[in-house]
Amino acid sequence: MDKTKELLLLSYFRRNARETLTKISKKTKIPVSTIFDKLKKYEGNIINKHTCLINFKKLGFNLKVNILFKLKKDNREDFQEFLKKHSKVNSVFRINNGFDYLVEGIFRDIKELQDFGDETEKFDIADRKDFFILDDIKREDFLSKEIHLELIGLNS
């Protein structure tokens, strides 16, 4: 299968991970067996996990906060483990440009955010900046549409 068709399949998987292989086959004109084989090949390699995007506000989690952390070098590994295990942490990214981590936290209210901040104090944080996410405008969209194939020069 050529690269264009493989990326087309990935765009369908990104669009809706629950779409049936039969429907994807009809839309792409790729046999179901080929799609199944490609999906199994991608899982754990190109596809990290199948998931859904949740509206946390509708579940009572009214604060989504991106937090930048700068730590002293001797605390980074312990702090990273703390972040990976913390129930309020949705995503963690290792970054540069003066900070060490970008953390997306999901909280019911300011008190939960403050409690999280209190828990981080034991790591001797050198700097911290909070950015409150007011609204998701666009999320997890890249490579979900056929136009993305054009962007990477595979579908002219």
C-alpha positions as a Markdown table, in Angstrom:
| # | Residue | x | y | z |
|---|---|---|---|---|
| 1 | Met | 0.0 | 0.0 | 0.0 |
| 2 | Asp | 1.4 | 3.4 | -0.9 |
| 3 | Lys | 2.1 | 6.2 | 1.6 |
| 4 | Thr | -0.9 | 8.3 | 0.5 |
| 5 | Lys | -3.4 | 5.5 | 1.3 |
| 6 | Glu | -1.8 | 4.7 | 4.6 |
| 7 | Leu | -2.1 | 8.3 | 5.7 |
| 8 | Leu | -5.6 | 8.4 | 4.4 |
| 9 | Leu | -6.4 | 5.5 | 6.7 |
| 10 | Leu | -4.7 | 7.2 | 9.6 |
| 11 | Ser | -6.9 | 10.3 | 8.9 |
| 12 | Tyr | -10.0 | 8.2 | 9.1 |
| 13 | Phe | -8.8 | 6.6 | 12.4 |
| 14 | Arg | -8.1 | 10.1 | 13.8 |
| 15 | Arg | -11.5 | 11.4 | 12.7 |
| 16 | Asn | -13.5 | 8.7 | 14.5 |
| 17 | Ala | -11.8 | 5.7 | 16.2 |
| 18 | Arg | -15.2 | 4.0 | 16.5 |
| 19 | Glu | -15.9 | 4.1 | 12.8 |
| 20 | Thr | -16.4 | 0.5 | 11.5 |
| 21 | Leu | -13.8 | -0.9 | 9.2 |
| 22 | Thr | -16.5 | -1.7 | 6.7 |
| 23 | Lys | -17.5 | 2.0 | 6.5 |
| 24 | Ile | -13.9 | 3.1 | 6.1 |
| 25 | Ser | -13.4 | 0.5 | 3.4 |
| 26 | Lys | -16.4 | 1.9 | 1.4 |
| 27 | Lys | -15.1 | 5.4 | 1.7 |
| 28 | Thr | -11.5 | 4.6 | 0.8 |
| 29 | Lys | -12.0 | 1.7 | -1.5 |
| 30 | Ile | -9.4 | -0.3 | 0.5 |
| 31 | Pro | -10.4 | -3.9 | 1.4 |
| 32 | Val | -11.5 | -4.4 | 5.0 |
| 33 | Ser | -8.8 | -7.1 | 5.5 |
| 34 | Thr | -6.1 | -4.7 | 4.5 |
| 35 | Ile | -7.5 | -2.0 | 6.8 |
| 36 | Phe | -7.6 | -4.5 | 9.7 |
| 37 | Asp | -4.0 | -5.6 | 9.0 |
| 38 | Lys | -2.8 | -2.0 | 8.9 |
| 39 | Leu | -4.7 | -1.1 | 12.1 |
| 40 | Lys | -3.0 | -4.0 | 13.9 |
| 41 | Lys | 0.3 | -2.9 | 12.5 |
| 42 | Tyr | -0.2 | 0.7 | 13.6 |
| 43 | Glu | -1.4 | -0.1 | 17.2 |
| 44 | Gly | 1.4 | 0.4 | 19.7 |
| 45 | Asn | 3.6 | 1.8 | 16.9 |
| 46 | Ile | 2.0 | 4.8 | 15.1 |
| 47 | Ile | -1.2 | 4.7 | 17.1 |
| 48 | Asn | -0.4 | 5.1 | 20.8 |
| 49 | Lys | -3.9 | 4.6 | 22.0 |
| 50 | His | -7.6 | 4.8 | 21.0 |
| 51 | Thr | -9.3 | 7.5 | 23.1 |
| 52 | Cys | -12.2 | 10.0 | 23.2 |
| 53 | Leu | -12.2 | 13.7 | 23.9 |
| 54 | Ile | -14.4 | 14.5 | 27.0 |
| 55 | Asn | -16.1 | 17.8 | 27.9 |
| 56 | Phe | -14.8 | 17.9 | 31.5 |
| 57 | Lys | -17.0 | 20.9 | 32.4 |
| 58 | Lys | -20.1 | 18.7 | 31.9 |
| 59 | Leu | -18.7 | 16.4 | 34.5 |
| 60 | Gly | -18.2 | 19.2 | 37.0 |
| 61 | Phe | -14.5 | 19.8 | 36.3 |
| 62 | Asn | -14.7 | 23.5 | 35.6 |
| 63 | Leu | -11.0 | 24.4 | 35.5 |
| 64 | Lys | -8.5 | 23.3 | 32.9 |
| 65 | Val | -5.1 | 24.8 | 33.6 |
| 66 | Asn | -1.8 | 24.6 | 31.7 |
| 67 | Ile | 1.0 | 25.0 | 34.2 |
| 68 | Leu | 4.6 | 25.6 | 33.4 |
| 69 | Phe | 7.1 | 24.3 | 35.9 |
| 70 | Lys | 10.8 | 25.1 | 36.3 |
| 71 | Leu | 12.7 | 22.8 | 38.7 |
| 72 | Lys | 16.1 | 22.5 | 40.1 |
| 73 | Lys | 18.0 | 19.6 | 38.3 |
| 74 | Asp | 18.1 | 17.3 | 41.3 |
| 75 | Asn | 14.3 | 17.2 | 41.6 |
| 76 | Arg | 13.2 | 16.6 | 38.0 |
| 77 | Glu | 12.9 | 12.8 | 38.0 |
| 78 | Asp | 10.9 | 12.6 | 41.3 |
| 79 | Phe | 8.7 | 15.5 | 40.1 |
| 80 | Gln | 8.1 | 13.8 | 36.8 |
| 81 | Glu | 7.0 | 10.6 | 38.6 |
| 82 | Phe | 4.7 | 12.6 | 40.8 |
| 83 | Leu | 3.1 | 14.2 | 37.7 |
| 84 | Lys | 2.7 | 10.9 | 35.9 |
| 85 | Lys | 0.8 | 9.4 | 38.9 |
| 86 | His | -1.3 | 12.4 | 40.0 |
| 87 | Ser | -5.0 | 12.0 | 39.4 |
| 88 | Lys | -5.6 | 15.6 | 38.4 |
| 89 | Val | -2.9 | 15.7 | 35.7 |
| 90 | Asn | -4.2 | 15.0 | 32.3 |
| 91 | Ser | -1.1 | 15.5 | 30.2 |
| 92 | Val | 2.6 | 16.1 | 30.9 |
| 93 | Phe | 5.2 | 17.4 | 28.4 |
| 94 | Arg | 8.9 | 18.0 | 28.8 |
| 95 | Ile | 9.7 | 21.4 | 27.3 |
| 96 | Asn | 12.5 | 23.9 | 26.9 |
| 97 | Asn | 12.9 | 27.7 | 26.9 |
| 98 | Gly | 13.4 | 28.3 | 30.6 |
| 99 | Phe | 10.8 | 25.7 | 31.9 |
| 100 | Asp | 11.0 | 22.0 | 32.3 |
| 101 | Tyr | 7.4 | 20.8 | 32.2 |
| 102 | Leu | 4.1 | 21.8 | 30.7 |
| 103 | Val | 1.3 | 20.2 | 32.7 |
| 104 | Glu | -2.4 | 20.1 | 31.8 |
| 105 | Gly | -4.4 | 19.7 | 35.0 |
| 106 | Ile | -8.2 | 19.2 | 35.3 |
| 107 | Phe | -9.8 | 20.5 | 38.5 |
| 108 | Arg | -13.3 | 21.0 | 39.9 |
| 109 | Asp | -12.4 | 24.4 | 41.4 |
| 110 | Ile | -9.7 | 26.7 | 42.5 |
| 111 | Lys | -9.4 | 24.9 | 45.8 |
| 112 | Glu | -8.4 | 21.7 | 44.0 |
| 113 | Leu | -5.8 | 23.7 | 42.0 |
| 114 | Gln | -4.5 | 25.2 | 45.2 |
| 115 | Asp | -4.3 | 21.7 | 46.8 |
| 116 | Phe | -2.3 | 20.5 | 43.8 |
| 117 | Gly | 0.0 | 23.5 | 44.1 |
| 118 | Asp | 0.6 | 22.7 | 47.8 |
| 119 | Glu | 1.5 | 19.2 | 46.9 |
| 120 | Thr | 4.1 | 20.4 | 44.4 |
| 121 | Glu | 5.9 | 22.6 | 47.0 |
| 122 | Lys | 7.9 | 19.7 | 48.3 |
| 123 | Phe | 9.8 | 19.6 | 45.0 |
| 124 | Asp | 11.4 | 23.0 | 45.5 |
| 125 | Ile | 9.9 | 24.6 | 42.3 |
| 126 | Ala | 12.0 | 27.4 | 41.0 |
| 127 | Asp | 9.2 | 29.0 | 38.9 |
| 128 | Arg | 5.6 | 28.3 | 38.0 |
| 129 | Lys | 3.1 | 29.9 | 35.7 |
| 130 | Asp | -0.6 | 29.0 | 35.4 |
| 131 | Phe | -2.6 | 29.5 | 32.2 |
| 132 | Phe | -6.4 | 29.0 | 32.6 |
| 133 | Ile | -8.0 | 27.4 | 29.5 |
| 134 | Leu | -11.2 | 29.2 | 28.9 |
| 135 | Asp | -12.4 | 27.3 | 25.8 |
| 136 | Asp | -11.2 | 24.5 | 23.5 |
| 137 | Ile | -11.3 | 26.1 | 20.0 |
| 138 | Lys | -9.6 | 23.3 | 18.1 |
| 139 | Arg | -8.2 | 20.1 | 19.6 |
| 140 | Glu | -6.6 | 16.9 | 18.2 |
| 141 | Asp | -7.3 | 17.8 | 14.6 |
| 142 | Phe | -4.0 | 17.4 | 12.8 |
| 143 | Leu | -4.0 | 14.5 | 10.2 |
| 144 | Ser | -7.8 | 14.0 | 10.6 |
| 145 | Lys | -8.8 | 15.4 | 7.2 |
| 146 | Glu | -7.7 | 14.7 | 3.7 |
| 147 | Ile | -6.4 | 18.3 | 3.4 |
| 148 | His | -3.6 | 17.3 | 5.7 |
| 149 | Leu | -2.4 | 14.9 | 3.0 |
| 150 | Glu | -1.9 | 17.9 | 0.7 |
| 151 | Leu | -0.1 | 19.7 | 3.4 |
| 152 | Ile | 2.5 | 17.0 | 3.6 |
| 153 | Gly | 2.7 | 16.7 | -0.2 |
| 154 | Leu | 1.1 | 13.3 | -0.6 |
| 155 | Asn | -2.2 | 14.2 | -2.3 |
| 156 | Ser | -2.1 | 16.7 | -5.0 |
